[in-house]
Structure formats: structure tokens, C-alpha cells
């Protein structure tokens, strides 16, 4: 369910939003910015969402593999 909210902002900010985000996308843009600060997800849900992001997971795997190195080459 959506609710309507009226905000008062500086004219320069308003113009910038129209130029950068687009007139019909401002509400979604602001909601996406504010949501993480006011709506807390459960930890399990947050991890599930992160795991669904394939690009992020590929980057994380690449980072992990580069940091671990080849343990067979290490001296003991």
C-alpha cells in the first residue's frame, strides 16, 4: 500500500532531481534512498537478497579467491 507525502525542498534540489532522476521517477528515487534507514529487514532476508544478486556474488567470489591464494604453495 502506498501513501502520499508532501515534502518541501530547496528549488535547486528540486531542479536537480528533475534533471538527474526524471520527473516521474523522483518518488521511487527518494524511497530507495530512505528505505534502508527506516525499514529494517531481518538478517535472513537481507542475506537472501544479497545472494540473489549474481553480479555481487561473482565479485565476492573473485575477491575471496584472490585473497586466499593457493594454499598448496605455502611453506609450513
Gaussian input, Z-matrix of N, CA and C with variables (Angstrom, degrees):
# hf/3-21g

backbone

0 1
 N
 C     1     B1
 C     2     B2     1     A1
 N     3     B3     2     A2     1     D1
 C     4     B4     3     A3     2     D2
 C     5     B5     4     A4     3     D3
 N     6     B6     5     A5     4     D4
 C     7     B7     6     A6     5     D5
 C     8     B8     7     A7     6     D6
 N     9     B9     8     A8     7     D7
 C    10    B10     9     A9     8     D8
 C    11    B11    10    A10     9     D9
 N    12    B12    11    A11    10    D10
 C    13    B13    12    A12    11    D11
 C    14    B14    13    A13    12    D12
 N    15    B15    14    A14    13    D13
 C    16    B16    15    A15    14    D14
 C    17    B17    16    A16    15    D15
 N    18    B18    17    A17    16    D16
 C    19    B19    18    A18    17    D17
 C    20    B20    19    A19    18    D18
 N    21    B21    20    A20    19    D19
 C    22    B22    21    A21    20    D20
 C    23    B23    22    A22    21    D21
 N    24    B24    23    A23    22    D22
 C    25    B25    24    A24    23    D23
 C    26    B26    25    A25    24    D24
 N    27    B27    26    A26    25    D25
 C    28    B28    27    A27    26    D26
 C    29    B29    28    A28    27    D27
 N    30    B30    29    A29    28    D28
 C    31    B31    30    A30    29    D29
 C    32    B32    31    A31    30    D30
 N    33    B33    32    A32    31    D31
 C    34    B34    33    A33    32    D32
 C    35    B35    34    A34    33    D33
 N    36    B36    35    A35    34    D34
 C    37    B37    36    A36    35    D35
 C    38    B38    37    A37    36    D36
 N    39    B39    38    A38    37    D37
 C    40    B40    39    A39    38    D38
 C    41    B41    40    A40    39    D39
 N    42    B42    41    A41    40    D40
 C    43    B43    42    A42    41    D41
 C    44    B44    43    A43    42    D42
 N    45    B45    44    A44    43    D43
 C    46    B46    45    A45    44    D44
 C    47    B47    46    A46    45    D45
 N    48    B48    47    A47    46    D46
 C    49    B49    48    A48    47    D47
 C    50    B50    49    A49    48    D48
 N    51    B51    50    A50    49    D49
 C    52    B52    51    A51    50    D50
 C    53    B53    52    A52    51    D51
 N    54    B54    53    A53    52    D52
 C    55    B55    54    A54    53    D53
 C    56    B56    55    A55    54    D54
 N    57    B57    56    A56    55    D55
 C    58    B58    57    A57    56    D56
 C    59    B59    58    A58    57    D57
 N    60    B60    59    A59    58    D58
 C    61    B61    60    A60    59    D59
 C    62    B62    61    A61    60    D60
 N    63    B63    62    A62    61    D61
 C    64    B64    63    A63    62    D62
 C    65    B65    64    A64    63    D63
 N    66    B66    65    A65    64    D64
 C    67    B67    66    A66    65    D65
 C    68    B68    67    A67    66    D66
 N    69    B69    68    A68    67    D67
 C    70    B70    69    A69    68    D68
 C    71    B71    70    A70    69    D69
 N    72    B72    71    A71    70    D70
 C    73    B73    72    A72    71    D71
 C    74    B74    73    A73    72    D72
 N    75    B75    74    A74    73    D73
 C    76    B76    75    A75    74    D74
 C    77    B77    76    A76    75    D75
 N    78    B78    77    A77    76    D76
 C    79    B79    78    A78    77    D77
 C    80    B80    79    A79    78    D78
 N    81    B81    80    A80    79    D79
 C    82    B82    81    A81    80    D80
 C    83    B83    82    A82    81    D81
 N    84    B84    83    A83    82    D82
 C    85    B85    84    A84    83    D83
 C    86    B86    85    A85    84    D84
 N    87    B87    86    A86    85    D85
 C    88    B88    87    A87    86    D86
 C    89    B89    88    A88    87    D87
 N    90    B90    89    A89    88    D88
 C    91    B91    90    A90    89    D89
 C    92    B92    91    A91    90    D90
 N    93    B93    92    A92    91    D91
 C    94    B94    93    A93    92    D92
 C    95    B95    94    A94    93    D93
 N    96    B96    95    A95    94    D94
 C    97    B97    96    A96    95    D95
 C    98    B98    97    A97    96    D96
 N    99    B99    98    A98    97    D97
 C   100   B100    99    A99    98    D98
 C   101   B101   100   A100    99    D99
 N   102   B102   101   A101   100   D100
 C   103   B103   102   A102   101   D101
 C   104   B104   103   A103   102   D102
 N   105   B105   104   A104   103   D103
 C   106   B106   105   A105   104   D104
 C   107   B107   106   A106   105   D105
 N   108   B108   107   A107   106   D106
 C   109   B109   108   A108   107   D107
 C   110   B110   109   A109   108   D108
 N   111   B111   110   A110   109   D109
 C   112   B112   111   A111   110   D110
 C   113   B113   112   A112   111   D111
 N   114   B114   113   A113   112   D112
 C   115   B115   114   A114   113   D113
 C   116   B116   115   A115   114   D114
 N   117   B117   116   A116   115   D115
 C   118   B118   117   A117   116   D116
 C   119   B119   118   A118   117   D117
 N   120   B120   119   A119   118   D118
 C   121   B121   120   A120   119   D119
 C   122   B122   121   A121   120   D120
 N   123   B123   122   A122   121   D121
 C   124   B124   123   A123   122   D122
 C   125   B125   124   A124   123   D123
 N   126   B126   125   A125   124   D124
 C   127   B127   126   A126   125   D125
 C   128   B128   127   A127   126   D126
 N   129   B129   128   A128   127   D127
 C   130   B130   129   A129   128   D128
 C   131   B131   130   A130   129   D129
 N   132   B132   131   A131   130   D130
 C   133   B133   132   A132   131   D131
 C   134   B134   133   A133   132   D132
 N   135   B135   134   A134   133   D133
 C   136   B136   135   A135   134   D134
 C   137   B137   136   A136   135   D135
 N   138   B138   137   A137   136   D136
 C   139   B139   138   A138   137   D137
 C   140   B140   139   A139   138   D138
 N   141   B141   140   A140   139   D139
 C   142   B142   141   A141   140   D140
 C   143   B143   142   A142   141   D141
 N   144   B144   143   A143   142   D142
 C   145   B145   144   A144   143   D143
 C   146   B146   145   A145   144   D144
 N   147   B147   146   A146   145   D145
 C   148   B148   147   A147   146   D146
 C   149   B149   148   A148   147   D147
 N   150   B150   149   A149   148   D148
 C   151   B151   150   A150   149   D149
 C   152   B152   151   A151   150   D150
 N   153   B153   152   A152   151   D151
 C   154   B154   153   A153   152   D152
 C   155   B155   154   A154   153   D153
 N   156   B156   155   A155   154   D154
 C   157   B157   156   A156   155   D155
 C   158   B158   157   A157   156   D156
 N   159   B159   158   A158   157   D157
 C   160   B160   159   A159   158   D158
 C   161   B161   160   A160   159   D159
 N   162   B162   161   A161   160   D160
 C   163   B163   162   A162   161   D161
 C   164   B164   163   A163   162   D162
 N   165   B165   164   A164   163   D163
 C   166   B166   165   A165   164   D164
 C   167   B167   166   A166   165   D165
 N   168   B168   167   A167   166   D166
 C   169   B169   168   A168   167   D167
 C   170   B170   169   A169   168   D168
 N   171   B171   170   A170   169   D169
 C   172   B172   171   A171   170   D170
 C   173   B173   172   A172   171   D171
 N   174   B174   173   A173   172   D172
 C   175   B175   174   A174   173   D173
 C   176   B176   175   A175   174   D174
 N   177   B177   176   A176   175   D175
 C   178   B178   177   A177   176   D176
 C   179   B179   178   A178   177   D177
 N   180   B180   179   A179   178   D178
 C   181   B181   180   A180   179   D179
 C   182   B182   181   A181   180   D180
 N   183   B183   182   A182   181   D181
 C   184   B184   183   A183   182   D182
 C   185   B185   184   A184   183   D183
 N   186   B186   185   A185   184   D184
 C   187   B187   186   A186   185   D185
 C   188   B188   187   A187   186   D186
 N   189   B189   188   A188   187   D187
 C   190   B190   189   A189   188   D188
 C   191   B191   190   A190   189   D189
 N   192   B192   191   A191   190   D190
 C   193   B193   192   A192   191   D191
 C   194   B194   193   A193   192   D192
 N   195   B195   194   A194   193   D193
 C   196   B196   195   A195   194   D194
 C   197   B197   196   A196   195   D195
 N   198   B198   197   A197   196   D196
 C   199   B199   198   A198   197   D197
 C   200   B200   199   A199   198   D198
 N   201   B201   200   A200   199   D199
 C   202   B202   201   A201   200   D200
 C   203   B203   202   A202   201   D201
 N   204   B204   203   A203   202   D202
 C   205   B205   204   A204   203   D203
 C   206   B206   205   A205   204   D204
 N   207   B207   206   A206   205   D205
 C   208   B208   207   A207   206   D206
 C   209   B209   208   A208   207   D207
 N   210   B210   209   A209   208   D208
 C   211   B211   210   A210   209   D209
 C   212   B212   211   A211   210   D210
 N   213   B213   212   A212   211   D211
 C   214   B214   213   A213   212   D212
 C   215   B215   214   A214   213   D213
 N   216   B216   215   A215   214   D214
 C   217   B217   216   A216   215   D215
 C   218   B218   217   A217   216   D216
 N   219   B219   218   A218   217   D217
 C   220   B220   219   A219   218   D218
 C   221   B221   220   A220   219   D219
 N   222   B222   221   A221   220   D220
 C   223   B223   222   A222   221   D221
 C   224   B224   223   A223   222   D222
 N   225   B225   224   A224   223   D223
 C   226   B226   225   A225   224   D224
 C   227   B227   226   A226   225   D225

   B1=1.4404
   B2=1.5274
   B3=1.2943
   B4=1.4524
   B5=1.5238
   B6=1.3140
   B7=1.4658
   B8=1.5126
   B9=1.3025
   B10=1.4585
   B11=1.5255
   B12=1.3278
   B13=1.4555
   B14=1.5176
   B15=1.3028
   B16=1.4570
   B17=1.5165
   B18=1.3323
   B19=1.4592
   B20=1.5240
   B21=1.3072
   B22=1.4586
   B23=1.5178
   B24=1.3368
   B25=1.4600
   B26=1.5264
   B27=1.3062
   B28=1.4557
   B29=1.5333
   B30=1.3172
   B31=1.4664
   B32=1.5263
   B33=1.3288
   B34=1.4684
   B35=1.5233
   B36=1.3240
   B37=1.4608
   B38=1.5272
   B39=1.3138
   B40=1.4592
   B41=1.5312
   B42=1.3200
   B43=1.4632
   B44=1.5306
   B45=1.3295
   B46=1.4614
   B47=1.5130
   B48=1.3275
   B49=1.4621
   B50=1.5255
   B51=1.3044
   B52=1.4662
   B53=1.5285
   B54=1.3278
   B55=1.4676
   B56=1.5275
   B57=1.3225
   B58=1.4617
   B59=1.5325
   B60=1.3200
   B61=1.4654
   B62=1.5192
   B63=1.3070
   B64=1.4636
   B65=1.5108
   B66=1.3099
   B67=1.4639
   B68=1.5342
   B69=1.2902
   B70=1.4651
   B71=1.5277
   B72=1.3300
   B73=1.4663
   B74=1.5232
   B75=1.3157
   B76=1.4613
   B77=1.5241
   B78=1.3142
   B79=1.4698
   B80=1.5192
   B81=1.3303
   B82=1.4600
   B83=1.5284
   B84=1.3249
   B85=1.4606
   B86=1.5279
   B87=1.3279
   B88=1.4674
   B89=1.5220
   B90=1.3208
   B91=1.4668
   B92=1.5253
   B93=1.3251
   B94=1.4645
   B95=1.5243
   B96=1.3287
   B97=1.4624
   B98=1.5244
   B99=1.3126
   B100=1.4619
   B101=1.5363
   B102=1.3185
   B103=1.4732
   B104=1.5276
   B105=1.3353
   B106=1.4630
   B107=1.5321
   B108=1.3139
   B109=1.4568
   B110=1.5259
   B111=1.3188
   B112=1.4696
   B113=1.5258
   B114=1.3177
   B115=1.4624
   B116=1.5143
   B117=1.2945
   B118=1.4643
   B119=1.5221
   B120=1.3231
   B121=1.4576
   B122=1.5166
   B123=1.3147
   B124=1.4501
   B125=1.5179
   B126=1.3057
   B127=1.4533
   B128=1.5255
   B129=1.3392
   B130=1.4619
   B131=1.5309
   B132=1.3132
   B133=1.4645
   B134=1.5284
   B135=1.3076
   B136=1.4650
   B137=1.5294
   B138=1.3419
   B139=1.4620
   B140=1.5229
   B141=1.3271
   B142=1.4615
   B143=1.5326
   B144=1.3141
   B145=1.4616
   B146=1.5233
   B147=1.3294
   B148=1.4615
   B149=1.5266
   B150=1.3382
   B151=1.4605
   B152=1.5262
   B153=1.3214
   B154=1.4579
   B155=1.5264
   B156=1.3069
   B157=1.4640
   B158=1.5264
   B159=1.3154
   B160=1.4671
   B161=1.5337
   B162=1.3123
   B163=1.4654
   B164=1.5270
   B165=1.3192
   B166=1.4594
   B167=1.5248
   B168=1.3230
   B169=1.4620
   B170=1.5287
   B171=1.3427
   B172=1.4616
   B173=1.5273
   B174=1.3224
   B175=1.4566
   B176=1.5342
   B177=1.3297
   B178=1.4660
   B179=1.5294
   B180=1.3344
   B181=1.4652
   B182=1.5207
   B183=1.3308
   B184=1.4641
   B185=1.5269
   B186=1.3279
   B187=1.4679
   B188=1.5256
   B189=1.3402
   B190=1.4655
   B191=1.5223
   B192=1.3161
   B193=1.4603
   B194=1.5281
   B195=1.3217
   B196=1.4577
   B197=1.5252
   B198=1.3154
   B199=1.4666
   B200=1.5205
   B201=1.2932
   B202=1.4676
   B203=1.5284
   B204=1.3076
   B205=1.4474
   B206=1.5242
   B207=1.2979
   B208=1.4764
   B209=1.5211
   B210=1.2956
   B211=1.4600
   B212=1.5301
   B213=1.3227
   B214=1.4685
   B215=1.5227
   B216=1.3349
   B217=1.4623
   B218=1.5131
   B219=1.3175
   B220=1.4650
   B221=1.5278
   B222=1.3448
   B223=1.4606
   B224=1.4989
   B225=1.3071
   B226=1.4786
   B227=1.4765
   A1=108.50
   A2=116.61
   A3=121.65
   A4=110.41
   A5=115.18
   A6=123.17
   A7=108.29
   A8=116.65
   A9=121.37
   A10=108.93
   A11=116.13
   A12=123.01
   A13=108.42
   A14=116.94
   A15=121.51
   A16=108.57
   A17=116.88
   A18=122.51
   A19=109.38
   A20=115.43
   A21=121.09
   A22=107.28
   A23=116.65
   A24=120.84
   A25=109.76
   A26=115.39
   A27=122.64
   A28=110.21
   A29=116.81
   A30=122.28
   A31=112.07
   A32=117.52
   A33=120.54
   A34=110.98
   A35=116.02
   A36=120.38
   A37=109.73
   A38=116.14
   A39=121.55
   A40=111.02
   A41=116.66
   A42=121.38
   A43=110.74
   A44=115.97
   A45=120.49
   A46=112.22
   A47=116.68
   A48=119.98
   A49=110.93
   A50=116.88
   A51=120.32
   A52=111.83
   A53=116.95
   A54=120.61
   A55=111.97
   A56=116.09
   A57=120.50
   A58=112.44
   A59=117.16
   A60=121.46
   A61=111.81
   A62=116.71
   A63=120.81
   A64=110.32
   A65=116.94
   A66=122.91
   A67=113.35
   A68=118.23
   A69=120.35
   A70=113.73
   A71=116.57
   A72=120.38
   A73=113.01
   A74=117.71
   A75=121.73
   A76=112.16
   A77=117.90
   A78=120.61
   A79=111.03
   A80=116.73
   A81=120.89
   A82=110.58
   A83=116.34
   A84=121.66
   A85=110.65
   A86=116.23
   A87=120.99
   A88=110.46
   A89=117.57
   A90=120.26
   A91=111.07
   A92=117.54
   A93=120.94
   A94=112.25
   A95=117.13
   A96=120.75
   A97=112.16
   A98=116.57
   A99=121.64
   A100=112.55
   A101=117.18
   A102=121.81
   A103=114.87
   A104=120.41
   A105=118.74
   A106=113.80
   A107=117.05
   A108=120.80
   A109=113.12
   A110=116.58
   A111=118.57
   A112=114.06
   A113=117.83
   A114=121.01
   A115=107.51
   A116=116.32
   A117=121.28
   A118=109.70
   A119=115.39
   A120=120.80
   A121=108.73
   A122=114.65
   A123=118.88
   A124=108.87
   A125=117.62
   A126=122.03
   A127=111.31
   A128=116.24
   A129=120.98
   A130=110.37
   A131=116.97
   A132=121.60
   A133=111.01
   A134=116.67
   A135=120.54
   A136=111.13
   A137=117.55
   A138=120.73
   A139=111.37
   A140=116.82
   A141=120.62
   A142=109.88
   A143=116.56
   A144=121.00
   A145=111.20
   A146=117.24
   A147=120.46
   A148=110.56
   A149=117.62
   A150=121.23
   A151=111.30
   A152=118.03
   A153=121.81
   A154=111.93
   A155=117.46
   A156=121.92
   A157=108.08
   A158=116.69
   A159=121.95
   A160=112.80
   A161=117.18
   A162=119.70
   A163=110.16
   A164=116.99
   A165=121.24
   A166=110.92
   A167=116.75
   A168=120.65
   A169=111.38
   A170=117.01
   A171=120.13
   A172=110.30
   A173=116.77
   A174=120.89
   A175=110.62
   A176=116.96
   A177=120.70
   A178=111.05
   A179=117.05
   A180=120.60
   A181=110.46
   A182=116.58
   A183=120.71
   A184=110.28
   A185=116.89
   A186=121.25
   A187=110.70
   A188=116.36
   A189=120.68
   A190=110.98
   A191=116.92
   A192=120.13
   A193=111.44
   A194=116.99
   A195=119.99
   A196=111.76
   A197=117.35
   A198=120.37
   A199=111.81
   A200=116.67
   A201=119.97
   A202=111.48
   A203=116.81
   A204=119.60
   A205=110.29
   A206=115.88
   A207=121.63
   A208=107.50
   A209=117.68
   A210=121.43
   A211=111.96
   A212=117.85
   A213=119.88
   A214=111.50
   A215=117.39
   A216=120.76
   A217=113.30
   A218=117.80
   A219=120.53
   A220=110.97
   A221=114.14
   A222=119.13
   A223=110.40
   A224=116.74
   A225=120.32
   A226=111.14
   D1=136.62
   D2=179.77
   D3=-104.83
   D4=151.11
   D5=175.72
   D6=-123.73
   D7=148.18
   D8=177.91
   D9=-91.87
   D10=138.57
   D11=-178.02
   D12=-133.82
   D13=133.41
   D14=177.30
   D15=-104.14
   D16=127.49
   D17=-179.70
   D18=-119.65
   D19=147.84
   D20=173.17
   D21=-111.35
   D22=122.43
   D23=-178.80
   D24=-134.02
   D25=162.41
   D26=178.38
   D27=-61.01
   D28=145.95
   D29=-177.96
   D30=-59.25
   D31=-37.83
   D32=179.70
   D33=-66.31
   D34=-39.05
   D35=177.91
   D36=-64.76
   D37=-43.75
   D38=179.02
   D39=-59.28
   D40=-47.57
   D41=179.35
   D42=-63.21
   D43=-41.06
   D44=178.33
   D45=-62.67
   D46=-41.65
   D47=177.25
   D48=-59.85
   D49=-44.14
   D50=179.28
   D51=-63.24
   D52=-41.08
   D53=-178.44
   D54=-71.72
   D55=-45.71
   D56=-172.33
   D57=-84.76
   D58=-45.50
   D59=-173.51
   D60=-93.21
   D61=-39.46
   D62=-176.57
   D63=105.32
   D64=142.74
   D65=-172.29
   D66=-57.03
   D67=-41.10
   D68=-174.71
   D69=-91.66
   D70=7.21
   D71=-177.58
   D72=-117.84
   D73=1.60
   D74=-174.82
   D75=-64.30
   D76=-44.79
   D77=-178.54
   D78=-58.66
   D79=-46.23
   D80=-178.94
   D81=-65.61
   D82=-40.54
   D83=178.99
   D84=-58.79
   D85=-48.93
   D86=-179.74
   D87=-65.68
   D88=-41.61
   D89=179.09
   D90=-61.42
   D91=-43.22
   D92=178.75
   D93=-62.89
   D94=-34.85
   D95=177.94
   D96=-71.62
   D97=-39.67
   D98=-172.96
   D99=-83.68
   D100=-35.65
   D101=-172.98
   D102=-47.74
   D103=-49.38
   D104=-177.43
   D105=-61.99
   D106=-20.27
   D107=-177.73
   D108=-89.95
   D109=-17.39
   D110=-174.87
   D111=-123.74
   D112=-16.77
   D113=179.01
   D114=-118.73
   D115=113.60
   D116=-178.34
   D117=-92.95
   D118=126.14
   D119=176.39
   D120=-89.19
   D121=156.44
   D122=171.31
   D123=-69.11
   D124=150.11
   D125=-177.72
   D126=-58.70
   D127=-42.62
   D128=-179.40
   D129=-60.94
   D130=-44.67
   D131=179.70
   D132=-64.18
   D133=-40.66
   D134=179.78
   D135=-63.99
   D136=-42.61
   D137=177.49
   D138=-64.74
   D139=-39.16
   D140=178.82
   D141=-62.79
   D142=-41.93
   D143=179.07
   D144=-64.65
   D145=-42.56
   D146=178.73
   D147=-64.27
   D148=-41.12
   D149=-178.72
   D150=-66.35
   D151=-27.28
   D152=179.79
   D153=-74.48
   D154=-16.28
   D155=179.42
   D156=-82.86
   D157=95.83
   D158=-173.55
   D159=-63.07
   D160=-38.66
   D161=179.93
   D162=-64.94
   D163=-42.90
   D164=178.89
   D165=-64.31
   D166=-42.30
   D167=-179.83
   D168=-65.54
   D169=-38.89
   D170=177.95
   D171=-64.20
   D172=-42.04
   D173=178.32
   D174=-64.40
   D175=-41.22
   D176=179.44
   D177=-65.11
   D178=-40.25
   D179=178.86
   D180=-64.96
   D181=-43.63
   D182=178.24
   D183=-59.81
   D184=-45.08
   D185=179.07
   D186=-61.19
   D187=-45.48
   D188=-177.86
   D189=-63.46
   D190=-41.39
   D191=-179.50
   D192=-67.61
   D193=-36.88
   D194=179.14
   D195=-70.24
   D196=-33.24
   D197=-178.02
   D198=-78.16
   D199=-31.48
   D200=-177.15
   D201=-73.98
   D202=-37.70
   D203=-176.75
   D204=70.38
   D205=-173.05
   D206=179.90
   D207=-98.02
   D208=106.68
   D209=-175.47
   D210=-67.79
   D211=-20.36
   D212=178.85
   D213=-68.57
   D214=-23.75
   D215=-178.53
   D216=-86.31
   D217=-7.30
   D218=-177.36
   D219=-78.38
   D220=142.83
   D221=174.05
   D222=-78.18
   D223=149.54
   D224=179.05
   D225=-109.98

